[in-house]
């Protein structure tokens, strides 16, 4: 059985970085990733990926602050 602090600490493990694959982009003007969603192909631009990553990083930081508040109350 985990203590409450151990459970919160487990939630705070770092988010792994996406694997980076070297690419030859010399002739590429804009990098676009096509993904399939609900049977339809959807374009996902790299700017959207950066925004999504920034959002998740912000959510992670907010969670860390909340966990620290809970842990300090429970001490």
ABEGO torsion letter per residue (X at the ends): XBBAAAAAAAAABBBBBBBBBBBBAAABABBBBBBBBGGBBBBBBAAAAAAAAAAAAAAAAAAAAAAAAAAAAAX
